[in-house]
Amino acid sequence: MADPKGFLNHGREVATSRPVGERVRDWNEVYVPGSLLPIISKQASRCMDCGIPFCHNGCPLGNLIPEWNDYAYREDWEAASERLHATNNFPEFTGRLCPAPCESACVLGINQPAVTIKNVEVSIIDKAWDNGDVAPQAPERLSGKTVAVIGSGPAGLAAAQQLTRAGHTVAVYERADRIGGLLRYGIPEFKMEKRHINRRIEQMRAEGTKFRTEVEIGRDITARDLRKRYDAVVVAAGATVSRDLPVPGRELNGIHFAMEYLPLANKVQEGDYVQPPITAEGKHVVVIGGGDTGADCVGTAHRQGAASVTQLEIMPKPGDERSPGQPWPTFPMLYKVTSAHEEGGERIYSVSTTHFEGDEDGNVQSLHLIEVEFVDGKLTQKPGTERVIPAQLVTLAMGFTGTDQENGLVAQFGLDLDERGNIARDADYRTNVPGVYVAGDAGRGQSLIVWAIAEGRSAARGVDRFLTGASELPAPIRPTDRALTV
Amino acid sequence: MGTDSPIAALSARPRLIFDYFTQLFAQVTNPPLDAIREELVTSLHSSLGPQGNLLEPTAASCRSVTLPFPVIDNDELAKLIHINADGDMPGMTSVTLSGLYRVSGGGDALGARIEEICAEADAAIEAGARLIVLSDRHSDAEHAPIPSLLLTAAVHHHLIRTKQRTQVGLLVEAGDVREVHHVALLIGYGAAAVNPYLAMESVEDLVRAGTFLPGIEAEQAIRNLIYALGKGVLKVMSKMGISTVASYRGAQVFEAVGLDEAFVERYFNGTTTKIGGVGIDVIAEEVAARHAKAYPASGVPSAHRALEIGGEYQWRREGEPHLFDPDTVFRLQHATRNRRYDIFKKYTDRVNEQSERLMTLRGLFGFNSGREPISIDEVEPASEIVKRFSTGAMSYGSISREAHETLAIAMNQLGGKSNTGEGGEDPERLYDPARRSSIKQVASGRFGVTSEYLVNSDDIQIKMAQGAKPGEGGQLPGHKVYPWVAKTRHSTPGVGLISPPPHHDIYSIEDLAQLIHDLKNANPKARIHVKLVSEVGVGTVAAGVSKAHADVVLISGHDGGTGASPLTSLKHAGGPWELGLAETQQTLLLNGLRDRIVVQTDGQLKTGRDVVIAALLGAEEFGFATAPLVVSGCVMMRVCHLDTCPVGIATQNPTLRERFSGKAEYVVNFFEFIAEEVRELLAELGFRSIEEAVGHAELLDTERAVNHWKAQGLDLEPLFHVPDLPEGAVRHQLVEQDHGLAKALDNELIKLASDALAADTAEDARPVRAQIAIRNINRTVGTMLGHEVTRKFGGAGLPDDTVDITFTGSAGQSFGAFVPRGVTLRLEGDANDYVGKGLSGGRVIVRPDRGADHLAEYSTIAGNTIAYGATGGELFLRGRTGERFCVRNSGATVVSEGVGDHGCEYMTGGHAVVLGETGRNFAAGMSGGIAYVIDLDQDNVNAGNAGAVEPLDDTDKQWLHDVVRRHQEETGSTVAAKLLAEWDTAVTRFSRIIPSTYKAVLAAKDAAERAGLPESEITEKMMEAATHG
């Protein structure tokens, strides 16, 4: 185990961010490169190697956190990476993007600041890439079976990698022009530089996974044809339908879903545009939705040179401490200051948008909001609290309602949906159609990246069993598993 | 916290066959032994090769190979294989038999291959082989290794059946051997030596990686492994009281749990297996599952998964399930902290619901009452039920004051009972009705066991064995002996404390009866418990315990106990309480002993269902330890031994103790919830009280259909058997034990001392002088008198010699046990064993009868184990005494004129003076106190304390002169008189034995006191001296 007294001798220390003034002028990741490495072994030594590692339970992937913390403490980076990859296909993604339910569950967190698990994770994988320890794991033998994976987000990529490594021939279909799904176009560059995806895709290609971009199943290839061409199909198409805000003025120019806005900013980074078709430059920006996607919009708007950025959230401001209903080791709703919030802007809680107003050209100019409060468990508007704020660019980041049905994929396969509109599946992640499996947000509804990867891994096991009658692949979660709550 | 994962027979994972066996251990019937402190009686040597006819010894009989160690490396194995390569060992031919089988053939192929190997062994012996090596090397994609234990035992028993066993020695070369338990089993089933080649290669690999074993050579690491495995076997043997490998080999001191009877009879003949279980087919399936990991059917090994994720010792999601996992810990804590019975039910549902994941034997049980349910309102209230609950014996020292008091406060509030655990109780709590623990434990170390401690108990518990590590003692390392711990234990801060494996006053059931009697005399109002651990035969022991007049017998499960135990004991010693409790109940009923003793059980009790099942199997009281700790904040860190408990429970570190967040009300909630659940179940079963339900095992069955590849072979019916009982026979305790106190000589003494006892204060007590005859049927004389003194005047007793009684004759055992200050017992005659046991400040003087004409210094005046666990007072013994003189003395001054072996063993304080010969192994495990010995033969001093022998300084000399003078005055000793007559030369014959840490601590204390430091700083200096020394 790591140092038994590490947690008594060292306090929590996290990665250093670059100064706000510097980082908002570029799109690189916000952290000082290399700032973790000198402190990370000491930080890893704070791990107590618990008899019941709640972190390992809090992580949907079941990351073997105490084990690689120990390796990181002992600076055996190769072994650490090996143990990290035992449960996680893409630690460089989770190490940057995951909100770390593991740290919420950390036993040290009962009465002290939790171990910096996420920082340890990203240190291990960055080191592994640097040292050339992330080698392709091509299968020694092919099964002769073929699998199509629809969608190249974290769930699809995880399923594809698992199945490829198990010896199956896997093709990943992506309707966008680049691989990565939300990772590619939903996540701003400053949170994760896209070179990390490219590097991982190279590894997957070397292992034998095929990638087909700009092919939309349902439109470009019908589901029936796809099913005929492959022995099994994994639907990992995500929950891409954004929740709308049907209030007067919604049709005005300048009001966009976050998922319309963020991809364009990312495409600038990819070199597709010099100027994005939608930009915050010089505008008063309002972001509706107080979650992580909202924060991504905030950070992006700062970098584009917004005149002001305001983020609205309908729910009350969360506390700094756990509420009685969210005790350790649950993943609590806490007031978070993300890197984007450090960079500026205003956050307004307990408000609801009533309508938008535009100029004569149909461009949005202002947003009318009203304060809300809980009355008998229901959010109710407080009369007399209306106000107007300037808004020349509005992004809607209020979550996603389900998987896209417009392209015909669901209908063509004849997939049953569950009561929440997600694609229904059994304990093996199998849909009602034999040979068709579902993984990720398409089956679970919108969730975290770790759940997506866990779903992809678990579904791969179901597919492997279907194809070969047995499987050695791990299944970290069941489709019905949810995070621990009271 | 012990183990809470499934036993092998219930595990969904393939388990090594070793896991189906548990180690037997000695409790009551014979003592376990301390292989560290009494190493001189142990031996790991064994001889290998044919054994000649004992009745016709010839030169050839001596032709055998002596192995110094039962675990051998590859070189040694090669030497044995080629032993006659030079032709200088004629007749010593060796043959290696390949222990592989065609894995696809399943159990049939496995069985057939074993038959073949037995035939090969026959042929080899016929051809003159005298050493047979059973090897599982060279397995491949088709051939899997036969489990080495199965193969070894099979060949061993085959050779016994065919009367060839003495002609050959068996060596085992096996890849599946890596733990102490594995080696112990192989030796226990006939192997002369074991070569764990894969374990050694793994160590080599670890050394090469350098991560965990930096700075060590592979060769040294392998030597360390071999040494640890061998020494570990010694420890396992010593739990059973076996001291040599030669006598352990083939002794089969194991119990099988979950193995089929016919299978055991065939391959492990003579081993007990009570509930049936798996046979060769499942064993083959388990081998095949492991084999498939190495050679997957797909031909594609899993990426990044060279090693499986274990989860046996620490919970892992993919690993073995544990009863306490994130879900149950969280729900239990949340339910009890917020008094939410609905969440508590979710917790118990998850613990009880075992259809998907089998965890415990009781998980397989169903209720089949056929009785009419009754309204829950008719069931006795929860407030009655909680009185039957107690918390586990966790010492103050092993857990923090905060945690210890939380449990005590909760139990006192509820009317249940908490347990001091070994290590005494702070007088501050002793008299505080809110914070006291009503059960006072008496363990082998006797720490803090004073007259005052015993007098203030409701129950006194004799710990014969401990669930997590039955047959073992314990050790509180010096750095954990904080001043406050030292105070309650009557020891020195910073100085380590050892609890011996046996009670040195219990080597038989008679001795146990004696200790029960002693304790009953020390507090006639207290119930005396005897704590046993479940294993085969525990019923017989319990029957003995009942006959020995214990008021309560506690059957502990193997799964109870601390996270600080050795892993091999945690996992492999003792059995589930279900088995031990059923056996106990049945044996007590059959022998008509049930109605006079209360039966209690503990071991991972977690739910109301557990309690009701225990009641139906025969328990009327119930102990809980892990669950209330979890309620208090324990998160099963399993680092109890490291003093780093992050939630302030198993630690004395003040910083960590501040992080303790438990509250008594949470614990109260827990027990009330449990009681509520018990009531619900009782109502369903149609019982109005626990008492009505006790012993109705016939209401249990295994209806809970079990469709599990391993568990379906289990036959639990024997557990549900109720012996034919005469009409009206009760199944629970009804009458009190007759302790025979009415006949005690002490009744007389108490009358004689009435003048002193009648005083209002100690100062007013009038001196009493009396003389009375004594016979050896008068046992434990003076103890009840002492009890009266302590009850009346408290721990400080009376002024010295207030009650001064002279006895003439031969005293029975335990003369002067636990006698407090103010009582002086003079015996003119002789005494038996245990004189001055637990002496608590009183004085005991034994001299030969005034008319005796023998030379006292050459005769034995008193027996073994004098002043065991004494905390204060004086003993002058004119004559020789037996073995283990002053064992675990922590405060008394004791003088004898010659002592047997193991003198001053485990002593932690006080003074011992020996004016005559000293036996072997003197001062073994002695960590404190000072011994003054005349004409000491350095060879007789235990190696651990060889450096503690030194000459006397002037202070010593003066002190010693005074003691010898008083010895002479009190006893009329001629030896003392002679020494005093020529003191200046006599004193040079003395050596002083003072353990080095103890000496350093005393010096620090002295220096600090002279510097005028306040008390807290003095103890700080003492701790410093101890840890740096």
Chai-1 contact restraints between the chains, C-beta under 6 A:
chainA,res_idxA,chainB,res_idxB,connection_type,confidence,min_distance_angstrom,max_distance_angstrom,comment,restraint_id
A,P4,B,L642,contact,1.0,0.0,6.0,A-B,restraint_1
A,P4,B,T644,contact,1.0,0.0,6.0,A-B,restraint_2
A,M48,B,P646,contact,1.0,0.0,6.0,A-B,restraint_3
A,C50,B,M637,contact,1.0,0.0,6.0,A-B,restraint_4
A,G51,B,Q314,contact,1.0,0.0,6.0,A-B,restraint_5
A,G51,B,M636,contact,1.0,0.0,6.0,A-B,restraint_6
A,G51,B,M637,contact,1.0,0.0,6.0,A-B,restraint_7
A,G51,B,R638,contact,1.0,0.0,6.0,A-B,restraint_8
A,I52,B,W315,contact,1.0,0.0,6.0,A-B,restraint_9
A,I52,B,P326,contact,1.0,0.0,6.0,A-B,restraint_10
A,I52,B,M636,contact,1.0,0.0,6.0,A-B,restraint_11
A,F54,B,P326,contact,1.0,0.0,6.0,A-B,restraint_12
A,N57,B,P326,contact,1.0,0.0,6.0,A-B,restraint_13
A,G62,B,R317,contact,1.0,0.0,6.0,A-B,restraint_14
A,R74,B,T211,contact,1.0,0.0,6.0,A-B,restraint_15
A,D76,B,T211,contact,1.0,0.0,6.0,A-B,restraint_16
A,E82,B,H304,contact,1.0,0.0,6.0,A-B,restraint_17
A,H85,B,H304,contact,1.0,0.0,6.0,A-B,restraint_18
A,A86,B,H304,contact,1.0,0.0,6.0,A-B,restraint_19
A,A86,B,R305,contact,1.0,0.0,6.0,A-B,restraint_20
A,V107,B,V635,contact,1.0,0.0,6.0,A-B,restraint_21
A,N111,B,R659,contact,1.0,0.0,6.0,A-B,restraint_22
A,Q137,B,A303,contact,1.0,0.0,6.0,A-B,restraint_23
A,P139,B,V300,contact,1.0,0.0,6.0,A-B,restraint_24
A,E140,B,V300,contact,1.0,0.0,6.0,A-B,restraint_25
A,R141,B,G299,contact,1.0,0.0,6.0,A-B,restraint_26
A,R141,B,V300,contact,1.0,0.0,6.0,A-B,restraint_27
A,R165,B,A303,contact,1.0,0.0,6.0,A-B,restraint_28
A,A166,B,V300,contact,1.0,0.0,6.0,A-B,restraint_29
A,G167,B,V300,contact,1.0,0.0,6.0,A-B,restraint_30
A,P327,B,H334,contact,1.0,0.0,6.0,A-B,restraint_31
A,E472,B,P296,contact,1.0,0.0,6.0,A-B,restraint_32
A,E472,B,S302,contact,1.0,0.0,6.0,A-B,restraint_33
